[in-house]
């Protein structure tokens, strides 16, 4: 039996992997362990480790990292706590491989600890570009420490190979989150209203995270977003979901929670994956800069108003309306989004059978020689590029 560890640090990333983890947990040839860290362990982000336990999983260990997003040095301190905690955990707990998703800074610390302990990494969502955030270089660094790459588009698969990864270890399987949005049993409007209150008016969802590489004023960005939203207050309602734990998210929380209080709007620190998707499904669209607006939300048939540069460089479909972060431009993008016909939406991240493909590739990897062989650097030349 192969011992597989999954490390999860946020509500969003766990929600994407949830179905995969449930299936891996059923596999008689795999012993799955889960460790929760990051936002899962922090009450101010909703203590979302409880969502994992509610799904029937036993969390093998909780590794809190003392999250403080007020400065980059505080974030670096959290990363050091995380790296130290996982360094010790992996010293005494041996695994055949570790499954991780994405580009969070706590996951970077996990990847470093795993690499030093020579434990193979299985990485989901590598090869993507997000030029407005430090997730950009974190993601690519994790790629160089990983042995199996499950990319979400062909463009991303090619980029991973361009980074020197052996083509036979890189697969374009699509995005689990895009498939989740298509097949999960989501709450209906009656169930949502029972939990979150009645929706008297049509509403937009709003999720806004920090840009950490653009040197823009986070406070001015938030004020521009809220100013644009205020223009629609008489006709529309707005549902805000809390920001992540990147540097500066505390300022977003402060400004947005006050705005919601003053205008009697819903503000939720965290919701389950199904609730988040359902709230978006019945909305007029998603406003903000969340990756979900590019990857998952198009599958629901609603538009995304993507603000600023946080997601700059990512593949996107025709339901994503990009806009600079100023009031008038945001209003213009909202107006354009309202004219979108759901029947015309395409989602470049959606591929049928993503879950099954992921299960096959992970199982093959766990039983292959790749798990023990040292990584080489795949050099691309005129001959090697043919047939990639």
C-alpha positions as CSV (number, residue, x, y, z in Angstrom):
1,X,0.0,0.0,0.0
2,X,1.3,3.5,-0.9
3,X,1.3,6.2,1.6
4,X,0.0,9.5,0.2
5,X,-0.1,12.8,2.0
6,X,-2.3,15.7,1.0
7,X,-1.5,19.1,2.5
8,X,-4.2,21.8,2.3
9,X,-4.0,25.4,3.5
10,X,-7.2,27.1,2.4
11,X,-10.9,26.7,1.9
12,X,-10.7,27.3,-1.8
13,X,-7.9,24.8,-2.5
14,X,-9.5,22.1,-0.4
15,X,-12.8,22.7,-2.1
16,X,-11.1,22.1,-5.5
17,X,-9.5,18.8,-4.3
18,X,-12.4,17.5,-2.2
19,X,-13.8,15.0,-4.7
20,X,-10.3,13.8,-5.6
21,X,-9.5,13.2,-1.9
22,X,-12.7,11.4,-1.3
23,X,-11.9,9.0,-4.2
24,X,-8.3,8.5,-3.2
25,X,-9.5,7.7,0.3
26,X,-11.6,4.8,-1.1
27,X,-8.6,3.3,-3.0
28,X,-7.6,0.1,-1.2
29,X,-4.0,0.5,-2.5
30,X,-3.6,4.0,-1.1
31,X,-3.3,5.1,2.5
32,X,-4.3,8.8,2.5
33,X,-3.3,11.2,5.2
34,X,-4.3,14.9,5.4
35,X,-2.5,17.7,7.1
36,X,-4.2,21.1,7.5
37,X,-2.3,24.3,7.8
38,X,-2.6,28.0,6.9
39,X,-6.0,29.6,6.9
40,X,-7.6,26.3,7.9
41,X,-6.2,26.6,11.4
42,X,-7.0,30.3,12.0
43,X,-10.3,31.5,13.5
44,X,-10.1,34.8,11.7
45,X,-10.3,32.9,8.4
46,X,-13.2,30.7,9.6
47,X,-11.3,27.7,11.1
48,X,-12.1,25.9,7.9
49,X,-10.4,22.6,9.0
50,X,-13.9,21.8,10.3
51,X,-15.1,21.5,6.6
52,X,-12.5,18.7,6.2
53,X,-13.7,16.9,9.3
54,X,-17.4,17.3,8.2
55,X,-16.5,15.4,5.0
56,X,-15.5,12.4,7.1
57,X,-11.7,12.8,7.0
58,X,-9.5,12.5,10.0
59,X,-6.9,15.2,10.0
60,X,-3.6,13.6,10.8
61,X,-2.1,16.9,12.1
62,X,-2.8,20.6,12.3
63,X,0.1,22.9,11.7
64,X,-0.8,26.5,12.6
65,X,1.5,29.1,11.2
66,X,0.6,32.3,13.1
67,X,-0.8,34.2,10.1
68,X,-0.2,38.0,10.2
69,X,-0.8,39.7,6.8
70,X,0.1,43.2,7.9
71,X,3.6,43.2,6.2
72,X,5.7,41.0,4.0
73,X,8.1,40.2,6.9
74,X,5.2,38.9,8.9
75,X,4.2,36.6,6.0
76,X,7.8,35.4,5.8
77,X,7.6,34.6,9.5
78,X,4.5,32.5,8.9
79,X,6.4,30.7,6.1
80,X,9.3,30.0,8.3
81,X,7.0,28.5,11.0
82,X,5.3,26.4,8.3
83,X,8.6,25.1,6.9
84,X,9.9,24.3,10.3
85,X,6.7,22.5,11.3
86,X,6.6,20.4,8.2
87,X,10.3,19.7,8.3
88,X,9.8,18.1,11.7
89,X,6.6,16.4,10.8
90,X,8.2,14.8,7.7
91,X,11.2,13.7,9.7
92,X,9.0,11.3,11.7
93,X,6.3,10.5,9.1
94,X,7.3,8.9,5.9
95,X,5.3,9.1,2.7
96,X,5.6,7.8,-0.9
97,X,4.4,11.1,-2.2
98,X,2.8,14.4,-1.3
99,X,-0.2,16.0,-3.1
100,X,-0.4,19.8,-3.3
101,X,-2.3,22.3,-5.3
102,X,-1.3,25.7,-6.6
103,X,0.8,28.6,-5.3
104,X,0.1,29.6,-1.8
105,X,3.1,30.7,0.3
106,X,2.4,28.0,2.9
107,X,2.4,25.4,0.2
108,X,5.7,26.6,-1.0
109,X,7.1,26.0,2.5
110,X,5.6,22.5,2.5
111,X,7.2,21.9,-0.9
112,X,10.7,22.9,0.4
113,X,10.4,20.6,3.4
114,X,9.3,17.7,1.1
115,X,12.1,18.3,-1.3
116,X,14.7,18.3,1.4
117,X,13.3,15.1,2.8
118,X,13.4,13.7,-0.8
119,X,9.6,13.0,-0.9
120,X,8.1,13.2,-4.4
121,X,5.6,16.0,-5.0
122,X,2.4,15.7,-7.1
123,X,1.5,19.3,-8.2
124,X,-1.8,20.5,-9.5
125,X,-2.2,23.8,-11.4
126,X,1.4,24.3,-12.3
127,X,2.5,26.4,-15.3
128,X,0.0,29.2,-14.8
129,X,0.8,32.9,-14.9
130,X,-0.5,35.5,-12.4
131,X,1.8,38.5,-12.9
132,X,0.3,40.7,-10.2
133,X,1.0,38.4,-7.2
134,X,3.9,36.6,-5.6
135,X,2.0,33.4,-6.3
136,X,3.6,33.7,-9.8
137,X,7.1,32.8,-8.8
138,X,6.0,30.5,-5.9
139,X,4.1,28.4,-8.4
140,X,7.0,28.0,-10.8
141,X,9.4,27.2,-7.9
142,X,7.1,24.4,-6.7
143,X,7.1,23.1,-10.3
144,X,10.9,22.6,-10.1
145,X,10.5,20.6,-6.9
146,X,7.7,18.4,-8.2
147,X,7.9,15.0,-10.0
148,X,4.3,14.7,-11.4
149,X,2.5,17.7,-12.9
150,X,-1.2,17.8,-13.5
151,X,-1.8,21.0,-15.5
152,X,-5.2,22.5,-16.3
153,X,-4.7,23.6,-20.0
154,X,-2.3,22.6,-22.8
155,X,-0.7,26.1,-22.7
156,X,0.3,25.4,-19.1
157,X,1.5,21.9,-19.9
158,X,3.8,23.3,-22.5
159,X,5.1,26.0,-20.1
160,X,6.0,23.3,-17.5
161,X,8.0,21.4,-20.1
162,X,9.6,24.7,-21.1
163,X,10.8,24.9,-17.5
164,X,12.8,21.7,-18.0
165,X,10.3,19.1,-16.8
166,X,10.3,15.7,-18.5
167,X,7.2,15.6,-20.9
168,X,6.2,12.2,-19.7
169,X,5.7,13.6,-16.2
170,X,3.4,16.5,-17.4
171,X,-0.3,16.0,-18.2
172,X,-3.0,18.3,-19.3
173,X,-6.0,17.0,-17.4
174,X,-8.1,20.2,-17.1
175,X,-9.2,21.8,-13.9
176,X,-11.0,19.9,-11.1
177,X,-12.7,23.1,-10.0
178,X,-14.2,23.6,-13.5
179,X,-15.6,20.1,-13.4
180,X,-16.8,20.5,-9.8
181,X,-19.0,23.5,-10.9
182,X,-20.6,21.3,-13.5
183,X,-21.4,18.2,-11.5
184,X,-21.6,19.0,-7.7
185,X,-25.0,18.9,-6.1
186,X,-25.3,22.6,-5.2
187,X,-27.8,24.2,-2.7
188,X,-30.8,25.7,-4.4
189,X,-32.0,29.3,-3.8
190,X,-34.4,28.2,-1.0
191,X,-31.5,26.5,0.9
192,X,-29.2,29.5,0.4
193,X,-31.8,32.0,1.6
194,X,-32.5,29.8,4.7
195,X,-28.9,30.1,5.7
196,X,-27.9,33.5,4.4
197,X,-31.2,35.4,4.3
198,X,-33.5,36.4,1.5
199,X,-32.3,37.9,-1.8
200,X,-34.9,40.6,-2.5
201,X,-32.9,42.1,-5.4
202,X,-30.7,40.5,-8.0
203,X,-27.1,40.3,-6.6
204,X,-23.5,40.2,-7.5
205,X,-20.8,38.2,-5.7
206,X,-17.6,40.2,-4.7
207,X,-14.2,38.6,-3.9
208,X,-11.2,40.9,-3.8
209,X,-7.6,39.8,-2.9
210,X,-4.4,41.8,-2.7
211,X,-2.0,42.5,-5.5
212,X,1.4,41.9,-4.0
213,X,3.8,42.6,-6.9
214,X,2.4,45.7,-8.6
215,X,3.2,48.3,-5.9
216,X,-0.4,49.7,-6.2
217,X,-2.1,51.2,-3.3
218,X,-4.4,48.5,-1.9
219,X,-6.5,51.0,-0.1
220,X,-7.1,53.1,-3.2
221,X,-7.9,49.9,-5.2
222,X,-10.6,48.8,-2.6
223,X,-12.1,52.3,-2.6
224,X,-12.4,52.3,-6.4
225,X,-14.1,48.9,-6.3
226,X,-16.5,50.0,-3.6
227,X,-17.2,53.3,-5.4
228,X,-18.2,51.4,-8.6
229,X,-20.4,49.0,-6.6
230,X,-22.1,52.0,-4.9
231,X,-23.5,53.1,-8.3
232,X,-25.5,49.9,-8.5
233,X,-26.8,49.8,-4.9
234,X,-30.4,51.0,-5.7
235,X,-30.9,48.2,-8.2
236,X,-28.7,45.3,-7.0
237,X,-27.5,43.6,-3.9
238,X,-23.9,42.5,-3.2
239,X,-22.6,39.5,-1.3
240,X,-18.9,39.8,-0.2
241,X,-16.6,36.8,0.6
242,X,-13.6,37.4,2.7
243,X,-10.1,37.9,1.3
244,X,-7.3,35.3,1.5
245,X,-4.2,35.6,3.7
246,X,-1.8,37.4,1.3
247,X,0.1,40.5,2.5
248,X,-2.4,43.4,2.9
249,X,-5.6,41.2,3.2
250,X,-6.1,42.6,6.7
251,X,-6.6,46.1,5.1
252,X,-9.1,44.7,2.6
253,X,-11.0,43.0,5.4
254,X,-11.1,46.2,7.4
255,X,-12.4,48.4,4.6
256,X,-14.9,45.9,3.1
257,X,-16.4,44.8,6.4
258,X,-17.0,48.4,7.4
259,X,-18.6,49.1,4.0
260,X,-20.9,46.0,4.4
261,X,-21.9,47.1,7.9
262,X,-22.6,50.7,6.8
263,X,-24.7,49.5,3.8
264,X,-26.4,46.5,5.3
265,X,-24.7,44.0,2.9
266,X,-23.7,40.4,3.5
267,X,-20.1,39.8,4.4
268,X,-18.9,36.2,4.9
269,X,-15.5,35.3,6.1
270,X,-15.8,31.8,4.6
271,X,-18.4,29.5,3.0
272,X,-18.2,25.9,1.8
273,X,-17.2,25.1,-1.8
274,X,-20.8,24.1,-2.7
275,X,-22.2,27.3,-1.1
276,X,-19.7,29.5,-2.9
277,X,-20.5,27.9,-6.3
278,X,-24.3,28.1,-5.7
279,X,-24.1,31.7,-4.6
280,X,-22.3,32.5,-7.8
281,X,-24.6,30.3,-9.9
282,X,-27.7,32.4,-9.0
283,X,-25.9,35.7,-9.1
284,X,-25.6,38.3,-11.8
285,X,-21.9,37.7,-11.9
286,X,-18.6,37.7,-9.9
287,X,-16.8,41.0,-9.3
288,X,-13.2,41.0,-8.1
289,X,-9.9,39.3,-8.9
290,X,-10.3,35.7,-7.7
291,X,-8.9,32.9,-9.8
292,X,-12.3,31.2,-9.4
293,X,-13.7,33.8,-11.7
294,X,-11.5,32.5,-14.5
295,X,-11.5,28.8,-13.7
296,X,-14.7,27.7,-12.0
297,X,-17.3,30.4,-12.5
298,X,-17.6,30.3,-16.3
299,X,-18.9,26.7,-16.0
300,X,-21.9,28.1,-14.0
301,X,-22.9,30.3,-17.0
302,X,-22.3,33.6,-15.3
303,X,-19.8,36.4,-16.1
304,X,-16.8,37.6,-14.2
305,X,-15.6,41.2,-13.9
306,X,-11.9,40.7,-13.4
307,X,-10.3,43.8,-11.8
308,X,-6.6,44.8,-12.0
309,X,-3.5,42.7,-12.6
310,X,-3.7,39.9,-10.0
311,X,-4.7,37.4,-12.6
312,X,-2.8,38.9,-15.5
313,X,-1.4,36.2,-17.8
314,X,-3.9,33.5,-17.0
315,X,-5.8,31.8,-19.7
316,X,-9.4,33.1,-19.7
317,X,-12.7,32.5,-21.7
318,X,-15.1,34.9,-23.1
319,X,-17.1,35.3,-19.9
320,X,-14.3,37.2,-18.2
321,X,-14.3,41.0,-18.6
322,X,-11.0,42.5,-17.7
323,X,-10.8,46.0,-16.4
324,X,-8.3,48.4,-14.8
325,X,-9.0,49.2,-11.1
326,X,-10.8,52.5,-11.5
327,X,-14.5,53.3,-10.9
328,X,-15.5,54.2,-14.4
329,X,-13.7,51.3,-16.0
330,X,-15.2,48.8,-13.5
331,X,-18.7,50.2,-14.2
332,X,-18.1,49.8,-18.0
333,X,-17.1,46.2,-17.4
334,X,-20.1,45.5,-15.3
335,X,-22.4,46.9,-18.0
336,X,-20.7,44.7,-20.6
337,X,-21.0,41.6,-18.4
338,X,-24.7,42.1,-17.9
339,X,-25.1,41.7,-21.7
340,X,-23.4,38.3,-21.8
341,X,-25.6,35.4,-22.9
342,X,-24.8,32.3,-20.8
343,X,-25.3,30.0,-23.8
344,X,-22.3,31.6,-25.5
345,X,-19.8,31.0,-22.6
346,X,-16.8,28.8,-23.1
347,X,-14.5,27.7,-20.3
348,X,-10.9,26.8,-21.4
349,X,-10.3,25.0,-18.1
350,X,-13.2,22.5,-18.5
351,X,-12.4,19.0,-19.7
352,X,-14.8,16.1,-19.2
353,X,-13.5,13.4,-16.9
354,X,-10.9,15.5,-15.0
355,X,-11.3,13.5,-11.8
356,X,-10.9,10.1,-13.4
357,X,-7.8,11.3,-15.3
358,X,-6.2,12.6,-12.1
359,X,-6.9,9.4,-10.3
360,X,-5.3,7.3,-13.1
361,X,-2.2,9.6,-13.3
362,X,-1.7,9.6,-9.5
363,X,-2.0,5.8,-9.3
364,X,0.4,5.2,-12.2
365,X,2.9,7.6,-10.6
366,X,2.7,6.0,-7.2
367,X,3.5,2.6,-8.8
368,X,6.2,3.8,-11.2
369,X,10.0,4.2,-11.1
370,X,9.6,8.0,-11.3
371,X,8.9,8.0,-7.6
372,X,12.4,6.9,-6.8
373,X,14.5,8.1,-9.7
374,X,16.3,11.5,-9.3
375,X,14.9,14.3,-11.5
376,X,16.8,15.4,-14.5
377,X,16.5,18.7,-16.5
378,X,14.7,18.2,-19.8
379,X,16.5,20.4,-22.4
380,X,14.3,21.5,-25.2
381,X,16.0,21.5,-28.7
382,X,14.7,21.5,-32.2
383,X,14.4,17.7,-32.1
384,X,12.9,17.4,-28.7
385,X,10.1,19.9,-29.4
386,X,8.6,17.7,-32.1
387,X,5.5,15.8,-30.9
388,X,5.4,17.4,-27.5
